[in-house]
Amino acid sequence: MFADTKAFSGFSVDDLARAREFYAETLGLRVSEVGMGGLLTLHLAGDHDVLVYEKADHAPASFTILNFSVPDVDAAVDELARRGVTFERYDGFDQDDKGVMRGNGPSIAWFTDPAGNVLAVLEQA
């Protein structure tokens, strides 16, 4: 039924202005406003869009909402750290000093947006 239908995902934040600044300035994504405000579109590679909306009772997702596949996870982590991003540490995951988990699938590091949603950079295989 939906095989030829374009689909997109979305998630909430508690402050759209802070989200716009983070996704556009810190992550360097192309971001546009939808309609009369209240909605953002993140334009990702491969013609993939993600909708971001403000929600007064926002609760951060307890799982990774966006994964960014990169050719070199160390370079991505270093650049994000220079831009003020702090990487998450999780109990039970063997992460190095940078916060990168290695040797259990692709090398991956997690961080959050200003609303507390979990994002990740992972190295392409």
Backbone atoms as SQL, in Angstrom:
CREATE TABLE atoms (id INTEGER PRIMARY KEY, chain TEXT, resi INTEGER, resn TEXT, atom TEXT, x REAL, y REAL, z REAL);
INSERT INTO atoms VALUES
  (1, 'A', 1, 'MET', 'N', 0.798, -1.194, 0.000),
  (2, 'A', 1, 'MET', 'CA', 0.000, 0.000, 0.000),
  (3, 'A', 1, 'MET', 'C', 0.850, 1.273, 0.000),
  (4, 'A', 2, 'PHE', 'N', 1.938, 1.298, 0.798),
  (5, 'A', 2, 'PHE', 'CA', 2.768, 2.496, 0.885),
  (6, 'A', 2, 'PHE', 'C', 4.120, 2.343, 0.189),
  (7, 'A', 3, 'ALA', 'N', 4.297, 1.348, -0.622),
  (8, 'A', 3, 'ALA', 'CA', 5.584, 1.071, -1.253),
  (9, 'A', 3, 'ALA', 'C', 6.113, 2.246, -2.064),
  (10, 'A', 4, 'ASP', 'N', 5.255, 3.025, -2.667),
  (11, 'A', 4, 'ASP', 'CA', 5.684, 4.152, -3.491),
  (12, 'A', 4, 'ASP', 'C', 5.375, 5.507, -2.863),
  (13, 'A', 5, 'THR', 'N', 5.134, 5.511, -1.560),
  (14, 'A', 5, 'THR', 'CA', 4.795, 6.738, -0.844),
  (15, 'A', 5, 'THR', 'C', 6.016, 7.253, -0.099),
  (16, 'A', 6, 'LYS', 'N', 6.276, 8.547, -0.227),
  (17, 'A', 6, 'LYS', 'CA', 7.372, 9.133, 0.537),
  (18, 'A', 6, 'LYS', 'C', 6.958, 9.196, 2.004),
  (19, 'A', 7, 'ALA', 'N', 7.834, 8.781, 2.880),
  (20, 'A', 7, 'ALA', 'CA', 7.579, 8.824, 4.319),
  (21, 'A', 7, 'ALA', 'C', 8.660, 9.663, 4.985),
  (22, 'A', 8, 'PHE', 'N', 8.363, 10.165, 6.152),
  (23, 'A', 8, 'PHE', 'CA', 9.346, 10.911, 6.920),
  (24, 'A', 8, 'PHE', 'C', 9.082, 10.664, 8.396),
  (25, 'A', 9, 'SER', 'N', 10.099, 10.902, 9.193),
  (26, 'A', 9, 'SER', 'CA', 9.928, 10.730, 10.630),
  (27, 'A', 9, 'SER', 'C', 9.928, 12.099, 11.296),
  (28, 'A', 10, 'GLY', 'N', 9.613, 12.111, 12.570),
  (29, 'A', 10, 'GLY', 'CA', 9.594, 13.353, 13.312),
  (30, 'A', 10, 'GLY', 'C', 9.803, 13.100, 14.787),
  (31, 'A', 11, 'PHE', 'N', 10.149, 14.157, 15.494),
  (32, 'A', 11, 'PHE', 'CA', 10.312, 14.056, 16.935),
  (33, 'A', 11, 'PHE', 'C', 10.062, 15.419, 17.557),
  (34, 'A', 12, 'SER', 'N', 9.836, 15.432, 18.861),
  (35, 'A', 12, 'SER', 'CA', 9.530, 16.677, 19.550),
  (36, 'A', 12, 'SER', 'C', 10.745, 17.233, 20.278),
  (37, 'A', 13, 'VAL', 'N', 10.662, 18.532, 20.539),
  (38, 'A', 13, 'VAL', 'CA', 11.640, 19.257, 21.348),
  (39, 'A', 13, 'VAL', 'C', 10.860, 20.201, 22.259),
  (40, 'A', 14, 'ASP', 'N', 11.544, 20.742, 23.254),
  (41, 'A', 14, 'ASP', 'CA', 10.871, 21.664, 24.166),
  (42, 'A', 14, 'ASP', 'C', 11.057, 23.124, 23.784),
  (43, 'A', 15, 'ASP', 'N', 12.003, 23.411, 22.879),
  (44, 'A', 15, 'ASP', 'CA', 12.285, 24.790, 22.479),
  (45, 'A', 15, 'ASP', 'C', 12.744, 24.781, 21.028),
  (46, 'A', 16, 'LEU', 'N', 11.890, 25.236, 20.134),
  (47, 'A', 16, 'LEU', 'CA', 12.173, 25.172, 18.702),
  (48, 'A', 16, 'LEU', 'C', 13.350, 26.067, 18.304),
  (49, 'A', 17, 'ALA', 'N', 13.480, 27.227, 18.926),
  (50, 'A', 17, 'ALA', 'CA', 14.588, 28.125, 18.598),
  (51, 'A', 17, 'ALA', 'C', 15.932, 27.489, 18.956),
  (52, 'A', 18, 'ARG', 'N', 16.011, 26.873, 20.127),
  (53, 'A', 18, 'ARG', 'CA', 17.261, 26.194, 20.514),
  (54, 'A', 18, 'ARG', 'C', 17.538, 25.017, 19.598),
  (55, 'A', 19, 'ALA', 'N', 16.488, 24.296, 19.211),
  (56, 'A', 19, 'ALA', 'CA', 16.657, 23.161, 18.296),
  (57, 'A', 19, 'ALA', 'C', 17.185, 23.643, 16.949),
  (58, 'A', 20, 'ARG', 'N', 16.608, 24.718, 16.429),
  (59, 'A', 20, 'ARG', 'CA', 17.054, 25.260, 15.138),
  (60, 'A', 20, 'ARG', 'C', 18.538, 25.616, 15.200),
  (61, 'A', 21, 'GLU', 'N', 18.930, 26.313, 16.259),
  (62, 'A', 21, 'GLU', 'CA', 20.332, 26.711, 16.406),
  (63, 'A', 21, 'GLU', 'C', 21.245, 25.480, 16.481),
  (64, 'A', 22, 'PHE', 'N', 20.875, 24.497, 17.267),
  (65, 'A', 22, 'PHE', 'CA', 21.697, 23.299, 17.424),
  (66, 'A', 22, 'PHE', 'C', 21.835, 22.537, 16.104),
  (67, 'A', 23, 'TYR', 'N', 20.709, 22.248, 15.468),
  (68, 'A', 23, 'TYR', 'CA', 20.753, 21.440, 14.251),
  (69, 'A', 23, 'TYR', 'C', 21.399, 22.187, 13.087),
  (70, 'A', 24, 'ALA', 'N', 21.186, 23.499, 13.005),
  (71, 'A', 24, 'ALA', 'CA', 21.772, 24.280, 11.916),
  (72, 'A', 24, 'ALA', 'C', 23.224, 24.657, 12.199),
  (73, 'A', 25, 'GLU', 'N', 23.477, 25.234, 13.371),
  (74, 'A', 25, 'GLU', 'CA', 24.810, 25.771, 13.665),
  (75, 'A', 25, 'GLU', 'C', 25.774, 24.701, 14.174),
  (76, 'A', 26, 'THR', 'N', 25.355, 23.933, 15.166),
  (77, 'A', 26, 'THR', 'CA', 26.262, 22.939, 15.751),
  (78, 'A', 26, 'THR', 'C', 26.465, 21.756, 14.819),
  (79, 'A', 27, 'LEU', 'N', 25.372, 21.215, 14.273),
  (80, 'A', 27, 'LEU', 'CA', 25.493, 20.047, 13.409),
  (81, 'A', 27, 'LEU', 'C', 25.681, 20.396, 11.940),
  (82, 'A', 28, 'GLY', 'N', 25.371, 21.616, 11.565),
  (83, 'A', 28, 'GLY', 'CA', 25.590, 22.044, 10.183),
  (84, 'A', 28, 'GLY', 'C', 24.568, 21.523, 9.185),
  (85, 'A', 29, 'LEU', 'N', 23.381, 21.192, 9.665),
  (86, 'A', 29, 'LEU', 'CA', 22.332, 20.704, 8.767),
  (87, 'A', 29, 'LEU', 'C', 21.589, 21.866, 8.132),
  (88, 'A', 30, 'ARG', 'N', 20.999, 21.619, 6.983),
  (89, 'A', 30, 'ARG', 'CA', 20.093, 22.595, 6.385),
  (90, 'A', 30, 'ARG', 'C', 18.756, 22.439, 7.104),
  (91, 'A', 31, 'VAL', 'N', 18.265, 23.545, 7.657),
  (92, 'A', 31, 'VAL', 'CA', 17.035, 23.545, 8.448),
  (93, 'A', 31, 'VAL', 'C', 16.102, 24.605, 7.873),
  (94, 'A', 32, 'SER', 'N', 14.840, 24.254, 7.710),
  (95, 'A', 32, 'SER', 'CA', 13.856, 25.241, 7.262),
  (96, 'A', 32, 'SER', 'C', 12.636, 25.186, 8.163),
  (97, 'A', 33, 'GLU', 'N', 11.929, 26.316, 8.217),
  (98, 'A', 33, 'GLU', 'CA', 10.686, 26.379, 8.977),
  (99, 'A', 33, 'GLU', 'C', 9.537, 25.979, 8.077),
  (100, 'A', 34, 'VAL', 'N', 8.552, 25.324, 8.658),
  (101, 'A', 34, 'VAL', 'CA', 7.382, 24.870, 7.932),
  (102, 'A', 34, 'VAL', 'C', 6.203, 25.736, 8.339),
  (103, 'A', 35, 'GLY', 'N', 5.507, 26.276, 7.377),
  (104, 'A', 35, 'GLY', 'CA', 4.295, 27.044, 7.670),
  (105, 'A', 35, 'GLY', 'C', 4.581, 28.294, 8.460),
  (106, 'A', 36, 'MET', 'N', 3.748, 28.576, 9.435),
  (107, 'A', 36, 'MET', 'CA', 3.817, 29.794, 10.243),
  (108, 'A', 36, 'MET', 'C', 4.683, 29.609, 11.488),
  (109, 'A', 37, 'GLY', 'N', 5.607, 28.720, 11.448),
  (110, 'A', 37, 'GLY', 'CA', 6.445, 28.455, 12.609),
  (111, 'A', 37, 'GLY', 'C', 5.865, 27.305, 13.408),
  (112, 'A', 38, 'GLY', 'N', 6.596, 26.885, 14.399),
  (113, 'A', 38, 'GLY', 'CA', 6.137, 25.768, 15.207),
  (114, 'A', 38, 'GLY', 'C', 6.608, 24.427, 14.691),
  (115, 'A', 39, 'LEU', 'N', 7.160, 24.421, 13.475),
  (116, 'A', 39, 'LEU', 'CA', 7.694, 23.190, 12.884),
  (117, 'A', 39, 'LEU', 'C', 8.993, 23.502, 12.154),
  (118, 'A', 40, 'LEU', 'N', 9.939, 22.601, 12.273),
  (119, 'A', 40, 'LEU', 'CA', 11.181, 22.686, 11.512),
  (120, 'A', 40, 'LEU', 'C', 11.307, 21.437, 10.652),
  (121, 'A', 41, 'THR', 'N', 11.989, 21.572, 9.543),
  (122, 'A', 41, 'THR', 'CA', 12.364, 20.409, 8.751),
  (123, 'A', 41, 'THR', 'C', 13.881, 20.348, 8.708),
  (124, 'A', 42, 'LEU', 'N', 14.422, 19.194, 9.085),
  (125, 'A', 42, 'LEU', 'CA', 15.849, 18.934, 8.930),
  (126, 'A', 42, 'LEU', 'C', 16.010, 18.247, 7.582),
  (127, 'A', 43, 'HIS', 'N', 16.830, 18.816, 6.726),
  (128, 'A', 43, 'HIS', 'CA', 17.050, 18.250, 5.396),
  (129, 'A', 43, 'HIS', 'C', 18.351, 17.446, 5.443),
  (130, 'A', 44, 'LEU', 'N', 18.227, 16.127, 5.366),
  (131, 'A', 44, 'LEU', 'CA', 19.364, 15.226, 5.469),
  (132, 'A', 44, 'LEU', 'C', 19.774, 14.740, 4.080),
  (133, 'A', 45, 'ALA', 'N', 20.958, 14.209, 3.977),
  (134, 'A', 45, 'ALA', 'CA', 21.462, 13.685, 2.714),
  (135, 'A', 45, 'ALA', 'C', 20.523, 12.618, 2.165),
  (136, 'A', 46, 'GLY', 'N', 20.494, 12.488, 0.864),
  (137, 'A', 46, 'GLY', 'CA', 19.676, 11.458, 0.246),
  (138, 'A', 46, 'GLY', 'C', 18.211, 11.837, 0.168),
  (139, 'A', 47, 'ASP', 'N', 17.919, 13.130, 0.221),
  (140, 'A', 47, 'ASP', 'CA', 16.545, 13.616, 0.125),
  (141, 'A', 47, 'ASP', 'C', 15.660, 13.071, 1.249),
  (142, 'A', 48, 'HIS', 'N', 16.233, 12.988, 2.445),
  (143, 'A', 48, 'HIS', 'CA', 15.482, 12.545, 3.617),
  (144, 'A', 48, 'HIS', 'C', 15.214, 13.748, 4.505),
  (145, 'A', 49, 'ASP', 'N', 13.971, 13.954, 4.844),
  (146, 'A', 49, 'ASP', 'CA', 13.586, 15.047, 5.726),
  (147, 'A', 49, 'ASP', 'C', 13.085, 14.487, 7.047),
  (148, 'A', 50, 'VAL', 'N', 13.342, 15.236, 8.113),
  (149, 'A', 50, 'VAL', 'CA', 12.862, 14.883, 9.441),
  (150, 'A', 50, 'VAL', 'C', 12.143, 16.107, 9.994),
  (151, 'A', 51, 'LEU', 'N', 10.947, 15.905, 10.494),
  (152, 'A', 51, 'LEU', 'CA', 10.143, 16.976, 11.060),
  (153, 'A', 51, 'LEU', 'C', 10.449, 17.119, 12.550),
  (154, 'A', 52, 'VAL', 'N', 10.625, 18.348, 12.998),
  (155, 'A', 52, 'VAL', 'CA', 10.866, 18.643, 14.407),
  (156, 'A', 52, 'VAL', 'C', 9.778, 19.611, 14.855),
  (157, 'A', 53, 'TYR', 'N', 9.098, 19.263, 15.933),
  (158, 'A', 53, 'TYR', 'CA', 7.998, 20.097, 16.409),
  (159, 'A', 53, 'TYR', 'C', 8.146, 20.359, 17.896),
  (160, 'A', 54, 'GLU', 'N', 7.682, 21.535, 18.299),
  (161, 'A', 54, 'GLU', 'CA', 7.737, 21.898, 19.709),
  (162, 'A', 54, 'GLU', 'C', 6.529, 21.317, 20.426),
  (163, 'A', 55, 'LYS', 'N', 6.784, 20.789, 21.609),
  (164, 'A', 55, 'LYS', 'CA', 5.732, 20.176, 22.405),
  (165, 'A', 55, 'LYS', 'C', 5.919, 20.636, 23.849),
  (166, 'A', 56, 'ALA', 'N', 4.899, 21.247, 24.422),
  (167, 'A', 56, 'ALA', 'CA', 4.997, 21.813, 25.770),
  (168, 'A', 56, 'ALA', 'C', 5.368, 20.770, 26.815),
  (169, 'A', 57, 'ASP', 'N', 4.834, 19.570, 26.695),
  (170, 'A', 57, 'ASP', 'CA', 5.136, 18.520, 27.678),
  (171, 'A', 57, 'ASP', 'C', 6.150, 17.512, 27.124),
  (172, 'A', 58, 'HIS', 'N', 7.091, 18.023, 26.329),
  (173, 'A', 58, 'HIS', 'CA', 8.119, 17.177, 25.721),
  (174, 'A', 58, 'HIS', 'C', 8.836, 16.324, 26.763),
  (175, 'A', 59, 'ALA', 'N', 9.031, 15.070, 26.431),
  (176, 'A', 59, 'ALA', 'CA', 9.879, 14.170, 27.207),
  (177, 'A', 59, 'ALA', 'C', 10.892, 13.596, 26.228),
  (178, 'A', 60, 'PRO', 'N', 12.187, 13.683, 26.521),
  (179, 'A', 60, 'PRO', 'CA', 13.184, 13.183, 25.582),
  (180, 'A', 60, 'PRO', 'C', 12.975, 11.701, 25.277),
  (181, 'A', 61, 'ALA', 'N', 13.260, 11.344, 24.037),
  (182, 'A', 61, 'ALA', 'CA', 13.194, 9.936, 23.649),
  (183, 'A', 61, 'ALA', 'C', 14.219, 9.145, 24.458),
  (184, 'A', 62, 'SER', 'N', 13.878, 7.950, 24.845),
  (185, 'A', 62, 'SER', 'CA', 14.785, 7.106, 25.632),
  (186, 'A', 62, 'SER', 'C', 15.607, 6.193, 24.721),
  (187, 'A', 63, 'PHE', 'N', 15.660, 6.519, 23.443),
  (188, 'A', 63, 'PHE', 'CA', 16.382, 5.732, 22.446),
  (189, 'A', 63, 'PHE', 'C', 16.993, 6.705, 21.440),
  (190, 'A', 64, 'THR', 'N', 17.861, 6.219, 20.585),
  (191, 'A', 64, 'THR', 'CA', 18.496, 7.060, 19.583),
  (192, 'A', 64, 'THR', 'C', 17.490, 7.415, 18.493),
  (193, 'A', 65, 'ILE', 'N', 17.270, 8.716, 18.285),
  (194, 'A', 65, 'ILE', 'CA', 16.286, 9.154, 17.289),
  (195, 'A', 65, 'ILE', 'C', 16.908, 9.425, 15.925),
  (196, 'A', 66, 'LEU', 'N', 18.206, 9.767, 15.889),
  (197, 'A', 66, 'LEU', 'CA', 18.912, 9.995, 14.629),
  (198, 'A', 66, 'LEU', 'C', 20.308, 9.415, 14.725),
  (199, 'A', 67, 'ASN', 'N', 20.706, 8.688, 13.699),
  (200, 'A', 67, 'ASN', 'CA', 22.054, 8.154, 13.583),
  (201, 'A', 67, 'ASN', 'C', 22.711, 8.807, 12.376),
  (202, 'A', 68, 'PHE', 'N', 23.869, 9.396, 12.572),
  (203, 'A', 68, 'PHE', 'CA', 24.616, 10.003, 11.481),
  (204, 'A', 68, 'PHE', 'C', 25.779, 9.083, 11.124),
  (205, 'A', 69, 'SER', 'N', 25.747, 8.533, 9.932),
  (206, 'A', 69, 'SER', 'CA', 26.778, 7.631, 9.445),
  (207, 'A', 69, 'SER', 'C', 27.919, 8.468, 8.871),
  (208, 'A', 70, 'VAL', 'N', 29.116, 8.271, 9.404),
  (209, 'A', 70, 'VAL', 'CA', 30.278, 9.074, 9.011),
  (210, 'A', 70, 'VAL', 'C', 31.436, 8.166, 8.613),
  (211, 'A', 71, 'PRO', 'N', 32.332, 8.653, 7.749),
  (212, 'A', 71, 'PRO', 'CA', 33.467, 7.816, 7.347),
  (213, 'A', 71, 'PRO', 'C', 34.513, 7.632, 8.445),
  (214, 'A', 72, 'ASP', 'N', 34.594, 8.588, 9.393),
  (215, 'A', 72, 'ASP', 'CA', 35.603, 8.540, 10.450),
  (216, 'A', 72, 'ASP', 'C', 34.963, 9.031, 11.749),
  (217, 'A', 73, 'VAL', 'N', 34.602, 8.112, 12.616),
  (218, 'A', 73, 'VAL', 'CA', 33.910, 8.492, 13.854),
  (219, 'A', 73, 'VAL', 'C', 34.793, 9.351, 14.750),
  (220, 'A', 74, 'ASP', 'N', 36.096, 9.099, 14.761),
  (221, 'A', 74, 'ASP', 'CA', 36.988, 9.902, 15.609),
  (222, 'A', 74, 'ASP', 'C', 37.022, 11.349, 15.150),
  (223, 'A', 75, 'ALA', 'N', 37.102, 11.576, 13.854),
  (224, 'A', 75, 'ALA', 'CA', 37.100, 12.944, 13.322),
  (225, 'A', 75, 'ALA', 'C', 35.776, 13.634, 13.639),
  (226, 'A', 76, 'ALA', 'N', 34.658, 12.918, 13.505),
  (227, 'A', 76, 'ALA', 'CA', 33.342, 13.492, 13.798),
  (228, 'A', 76, 'ALA', 'C', 33.218, 13.834, 15.279),
  (229, 'A', 77, 'VAL', 'N', 33.650, 12.932, 16.149),
  (230, 'A', 77, 'VAL', 'CA', 33.591, 13.175, 17.596),
  (231, 'A', 77, 'VAL', 'C', 34.466, 14.368, 17.965),
  (232, 'A', 78, 'ASP', 'N', 35.664, 14.432, 17.409),
  (233, 'A', 78, 'ASP', 'CA', 36.562, 15.552, 17.704),
  (234, 'A', 78, 'ASP', 'C', 35.947, 16.882, 17.270),
  (235, 'A', 79, 'GLU', 'N', 35.359, 16.923, 16.077),
  (236, 'A', 79, 'GLU', 'CA', 34.757, 18.159, 15.585),
  (237, 'A', 79, 'GLU', 'C', 33.542, 18.546, 16.412),
  (238, 'A', 80, 'LEU', 'N', 32.699, 17.577, 16.738),
  (239, 'A', 80, 'LEU', 'CA', 31.536, 17.879, 17.573),
  (240, 'A', 80, 'LEU', 'C', 31.959, 18.379, 18.951),
  (241, 'A', 81, 'ALA', 'N', 32.986, 17.780, 19.526),
  (242, 'A', 81, 'ALA', 'CA', 33.493, 18.231, 20.826),
  (243, 'A', 81, 'ALA', 'C', 33.990, 19.672, 20.721),
  (244, 'A', 82, 'ARG', 'N', 34.667, 20.024, 19.621),
  (245, 'A', 82, 'ARG', 'CA', 35.114, 21.407, 19.418),
  (246, 'A', 82, 'ARG', 'C', 33.921, 22.359, 19.334),
  (247, 'A', 83, 'ARG', 'N', 32.786, 21.850, 18.883),
  (248, 'A', 83, 'ARG', 'CA', 31.579, 22.670, 18.760),
  (249, 'A', 83, 'ARG', 'C', 30.741, 22.663, 20.039),
  (250, 'A', 84, 'GLY', 'N', 31.272, 22.072, 21.110),
  (251, 'A', 84, 'GLY', 'CA', 30.609, 22.119, 22.402),
  (252, 'A', 84, 'GLY', 'C', 29.733, 20.931, 22.747),
  (253, 'A', 85, 'VAL', 'N', 29.737, 19.897, 21.914),
  (254, 'A', 85, 'VAL', 'CA', 28.929, 18.707, 22.180),
  (255, 'A', 85, 'VAL', 'C', 29.614, 17.837, 23.223),
  (256, 'A', 86, 'THR', 'N', 28.835, 17.352, 24.177),
  (257, 'A', 86, 'THR', 'CA', 29.316, 16.425, 25.199),
  (258, 'A', 86, 'THR', 'C', 28.764, 15.044, 24.877),
  (259, 'A', 87, 'PHE', 'N', 29.597, 14.039, 24.984),
  (260, 'A', 87, 'PHE', 'CA', 29.183, 12.682, 24.640),
  (261, 'A', 87, 'PHE', 'C', 28.712, 11.924, 25.872),
  (262, 'A', 88, 'GLU', 'N', 27.682, 11.121, 25.643),
  (263, 'A', 88, 'GLU', 'CA', 27.045, 10.361, 26.705),
  (264, 'A', 88, 'GLU', 'C', 27.871, 9.126, 27.060),
  (265, 'A', 89, 'ARG', 'N', 27.755, 8.704, 28.294),
  (266, 'A', 89, 'ARG', 'CA', 28.375, 7.470, 28.790),
  (267, 'A', 89, 'ARG', 'C', 27.255, 6.574, 29.299),
  (268, 'A', 90, 'TYR', 'N', 27.298, 5.322, 28.914),
  (269, 'A', 90, 'TYR', 'CA', 26.254, 4.393, 29.317),
  (270, 'A', 90, 'TYR', 'C', 26.850, 3.206, 30.060),
  (271, 'A', 91, 'ASP', 'N', 26.253, 2.854, 31.184),
  (272, 'A', 91, 'ASP', 'CA', 26.681, 1.678, 31.943),
  (273, 'A', 91, 'ASP', 'C', 26.562, 0.442, 31.063),
  (274, 'A', 92, 'GLY', 'N', 27.554, -0.421, 31.157),
  (275, 'A', 92, 'GLY', 'CA', 27.522, -1.665, 30.399),
  (276, 'A', 92, 'GLY', 'C', 28.094, -1.557, 28.991),
  (277, 'A', 93, 'PHE', 'N', 28.459, -0.341, 28.569),
  (278, 'A', 93, 'PHE', 'CA', 29.072, -0.147, 27.261),
  (279, 'A', 93, 'PHE', 'C', 30.539, 0.207, 27.470),
  (280, 'A', 94, 'ASP', 'N', 31.404, -0.470, 26.766),
  (281, 'A', 94, 'ASP', 'CA', 32.836, -0.215, 26.866),
  (282, 'A', 94, 'ASP', 'C', 33.183, 0.938, 25.933),
  (283, 'A', 95, 'GLN', 'N', 33.190, 2.158, 26.483),
  (284, 'A', 95, 'GLN', 'CA', 33.473, 3.353, 25.711),
  (285, 'A', 95, 'GLN', 'C', 34.847, 3.896, 26.078),
  (286, 'A', 96, 'ASP', 'N', 35.554, 4.429, 25.074),
  (287, 'A', 96, 'ASP', 'CA', 36.884, 4.987, 25.321),
  (288, 'A', 96, 'ASP', 'C', 36.784, 6.398, 25.901),
  (289, 'A', 97, 'ASP', 'N', 37.927, 7.067, 26.022),
  (290, 'A', 97, 'ASP', 'CA', 37.968, 8.396, 26.635),
  (291, 'A', 97, 'ASP', 'C', 37.119, 9.418, 25.881),
  (292, 'A', 98, 'LYS', 'N', 36.932, 9.225, 24.580),
  (293, 'A', 98, 'LYS', 'CA', 36.120, 10.137, 23.772),
  (294, 'A', 98, 'LYS', 'C', 34.627, 9.830, 23.885),
  (295, 'A', 99, 'GLY', 'N', 34.301, 8.647, 24.420),
  (296, 'A', 99, 'GLY', 'CA', 32.907, 8.231, 24.487),
  (297, 'A', 99, 'GLY', 'C', 32.517, 7.296, 23.363),
  (298, 'A', 100, 'VAL', 'N', 33.491, 6.821, 22.601),
  (299, 'A', 100, 'VAL', 'CA', 33.223, 5.938, 21.463),
  (300, 'A', 100, 'VAL', 'C', 33.233, 4.485, 21.916),
  (301, 'A', 101, 'MET', 'N', 32.204, 3.740, 21.548),
  (302, 'A', 101, 'MET', 'CA', 32.167, 2.299, 21.772),
  (303, 'A', 101, 'MET', 'C', 32.698, 1.637, 20.500),
  (304, 'A', 102, 'ARG', 'N', 33.653, 0.749, 20.672),
  (305, 'A', 102, 'ARG', 'CA', 34.291, 0.085, 19.536),
  (306, 'A', 102, 'ARG', 'C', 34.224, -1.430, 19.701),
  (307, 'A', 103, 'GLY', 'N', 34.244, -2.137, 18.573),
  (308, 'A', 103, 'GLY', 'CA', 34.376, -3.583, 18.596),
  (309, 'A', 103, 'GLY', 'C', 33.096, -4.356, 18.833),
  (310, 'A', 104, 'ASN', 'N', 31.973, -3.681, 18.906),
  (311, 'A', 104, 'ASN', 'CA', 30.691, -4.359, 19.100),
  (312, 'A', 104, 'ASN', 'C', 29.735, -3.813, 18.039),
  (313, 'A', 105, 'GLY', 'N', 30.037, -4.105, 16.778),
  (314, 'A', 105, 'GLY', 'CA', 29.339, -3.477, 15.663),
  (315, 'A', 105, 'GLY', 'C', 30.134, -2.264, 15.230),
  (316, 'A', 106, 'PRO', 'N', 29.499, -1.337, 14.527),
  (317, 'A', 106, 'PRO', 'CA', 30.245, -0.145, 14.099),
  (318, 'A', 106, 'PRO', 'C', 30.637, 0.707, 15.306),
  (319, 'A', 107, 'SER', 'N', 31.763, 1.383, 15.195),
  (320, 'A', 107, 'SER', 'CA', 32.169, 2.320, 16.250),
  (321, 'A', 107, 'SER', 'C', 31.124, 3.418, 16.314),
  (322, 'A', 108, 'ILE', 'N', 30.682, 3.739, 17.542),
  (323, 'A', 108, 'ILE', 'CA', 29.555, 4.648, 17.714),
  (324, 'A', 108, 'ILE', 'C', 29.737, 5.494, 18.966),
  (325, 'A', 109, 'ALA', 'N', 29.253, 6.743, 18.906),
  (326, 'A', 109, 'ALA', 'CA', 29.253, 7.638, 20.062),
  (327, 'A', 109, 'ALA', 'C', 27.907, 8.349, 20.110),
  (328, 'A', 110, 'TRP', 'N', 27.379, 8.522, 21.315),
  (329, 'A', 110, 'TRP', 'CA', 26.055, 9.123, 21.509),
  (330, 'A', 110, 'TRP', 'C', 26.172, 10.502, 22.137),
  (331, 'A', 111, 'PHE', 'N', 25.255, 11.371, 21.770),
  (332, 'A', 111, 'PHE', 'CA', 25.159, 12.699, 22.359),
  (333, 'A', 111, 'PHE', 'C', 23.692, 13.122, 22.326),
  (334, 'A', 112, 'THR', 'N', 23.368, 14.228, 22.966),
  (335, 'A', 112, 'THR', 'CA', 21.975, 14.670, 23.000),
  (336, 'A', 112, 'THR', 'C', 21.827, 16.057, 22.375),
  (337, 'A', 113, 'ASP', 'N', 20.621, 16.325, 21.903),
  (338, 'A', 113, 'ASP', 'CA', 20.290, 17.676, 21.451),
  (339, 'A', 113, 'ASP', 'C', 19.888, 18.489, 22.683),
  (340, 'A', 114, 'PRO', 'N', 19.628, 19.791, 22.541),
  (341, 'A', 114, 'PRO', 'CA', 19.278, 20.597, 23.726),
  (342, 'A', 114, 'PRO', 'C', 18.010, 20.137, 24.444),
  (343, 'A', 115, 'ALA', 'N', 17.150, 19.377, 23.765),
  (344, 'A', 115, 'ALA', 'CA', 15.922, 18.874, 24.386),
  (345, 'A', 115, 'ALA', 'C', 16.135, 17.524, 25.056),
  (346, 'A', 116, 'GLY', 'N', 17.351, 16.984, 24.992),
  (347, 'A', 116, 'GLY', 'CA', 17.652, 15.709, 25.633),
  (348, 'A', 116, 'GLY', 'C', 17.438, 14.492, 24.757),
  (349, 'A', 117, 'ASN', 'N', 17.055, 14.672, 23.491),
  (350, 'A', 117, 'ASN', 'CA', 16.903, 13.540, 22.572),
  (351, 'A', 117, 'ASN', 'C', 18.272, 12.972, 22.219),
  (352, 'A', 118, 'VAL', 'N', 18.371, 11.660, 22.133),
  (353, 'A', 118, 'VAL', 'CA', 19.645, 10.990, 21.880),
  (354, 'A', 118, 'VAL', 'C', 19.915, 10.901, 20.380),
  (355, 'A', 119, 'LEU', 'N', 21.133, 11.296, 19.994),
  (356, 'A', 119, 'LEU', 'CA', 21.622, 11.203, 18.628),
  (357, 'A', 119, 'LEU', 'C', 22.918, 10.399, 18.663),
  (358, 'A', 120, 'ALA', 'N', 23.372, 9.932, 17.498),
  (359, 'A', 120, 'ALA', 'CA', 24.617, 9.171, 17.454),
  (360, 'A', 120, 'ALA', 'C', 25.370, 9.438, 16.169),
  (361, 'A', 121, 'VAL', 'N', 26.690, 9.323, 16.248),
  (362, 'A', 121, 'VAL', 'CA', 27.535, 9.225, 15.056),
  (363, 'A', 121, 'VAL', 'C', 28.112, 7.839, 15.069),
  (364, 'A', 122, 'LEU', 'N', 28.062, 7.184, 13.915),
  (365, 'A', 122, 'LEU', 'CA', 28.631, 5.847, 13.818),
  (366, 'A', 122, 'LEU', 'C', 29.415, 5.723, 12.528),
  (367, 'A', 123, 'GLU', 'N', 30.487, 4.951, 12.624),
  (368, 'A', 123, 'GLU', 'CA', 31.389, 4.825, 11.484),
  (369, 'A', 123, 'GLU', 'C', 30.835, 3.868, 10.452),
  (370, 'A', 124, 'GLN', 'N', 30.862, 4.333, 9.199),
  (371, 'A', 124, 'GLN', 'CA', 30.419, 3.493, 8.089),
  (372, 'A', 124, 'GLN', 'C', 31.299, 2.254, 8.003),
  (373, 'A', 125, 'ALA', 'N', 30.692, 1.145, 7.664),
  (374, 'A', 125, 'ALA', 'CA', 31.457, -0.111, 7.549),
  (375, 'A', 125, 'ALA', 'C', 32.222, -0.145, 6.250);
